[in-house]
Amino acid sequence: MKRFYFILVLTMGVQILYGQTGRLPFYYPDGKKYNGKAANMEQISKELEPQGRVLIVAPFTDDGDYLTTIGYKLFTNKPLWVLTQTPEKIKEAIEVFSIEEFFESYKFELELEKGIKARTLTDAFILETLGQPNKRTKYFDNSIEFQNWTYDIHNLELTLKKGIVTAYIRSN
């Protein structure tokens, strides 16, 4: 949890610092400079993933680069944007992130809860990012259809109502 707050404070500090001096140095994952209108991480995230389903990661590389921040498409290891002073190290910074470690961490559940609250976890998005579930079941409650999708690899069961994830159960 301390690392989460450290990253939060660090990214806020970076935004304040660059907000006073000009635009943030955003890049695409291939190293090309971003020249769009977005002025901060929230804006670039919404520009590149309209529902804002982006996981923001500040990888710690061996050379002590603590200012690089990467936005990944949620539940994937696909980077969307990179905020860095060292664009020549983008590939190295991207490779630090482990999607497997993310799925095993508390951050996965935090992102699920955030997406459920915002109602942005659609059936299409879940299929695109997590793939086909191992098991699907349907049930009705007061004439409303619910679906449960089970993902064995993540010890996860999602409940969907009208194509939107409304709850989850995570077993150990």
Secondary structure, 3 states (H helix, E strand, C coil): CHHHHHHHHHHHHHHHHHHHHCCCCEECCCCCECCCCCCCHHHHHHHHCCCCCEEEECCCCCCCCCCCEEEEECCCCCEEEEECCCHHHHHHHHHHCCHHHHHHCHHHHHHHHHHHHHCCCEHHHHHHHHCCCCEEEEEEECCEEEEEEEEHHHCEEEEEECCEEEEEEECC
